[in-house]
Amino acid sequence: MADYTLTTDPFFYLSNEVAGVREKVSDSIFENYKLQVAQTNDINNRGMQVALHNTSSFANLKSAVSKGTLETMLAAARTDATIGATSAATTAAVMRQGEMTRGLVNALNTQNLNTGLINTNIGFAGLNTLYGGLGLAYGGAVNATQVATTNSAVNALDSAISNQRLINTGNIANTTQTSRPESIN
């Protein structure tokens, strides 16, 4: 038998292989594209979930803040109302006490004025009685003062004379007088 080797055309062989490679490359590109689209969708889905979660969290936070602000405002309004009521009650009590105090002060002033007038009248009556005796006492005081003044002058003169030496300025030289007067008439 004859050896028949079949010789294939290399171009034909390559053509058949290229078609298979082309199909494989095309499938690989398509698979990569599908994978990239899936990854992009996953990223977008995660981003949307985060955005929705953040939006929900922000909404909850805004709601809590609004609720807290509203509760704070209500508490402040209640406090203001309580302070206003207390202030009104205090003002009313002070006004009542002020009227009572004013009445008491007026009554005390009237009593003090009446007492002062009575005391002044009693003083004038006593002065009228004492005034008559004052003239007599004044006359006695004047006489006593005159006598005391005279006695004081006499005592002062006596004291001054008793401490002095009398010197004779006549013709007697170097003579000293040693006698002193004992009384003045």
HELIX and SHEET records of a PDB file:
HELIX    1   1 PRO A   10  SER A  162  1                                 153    
END                                                                             
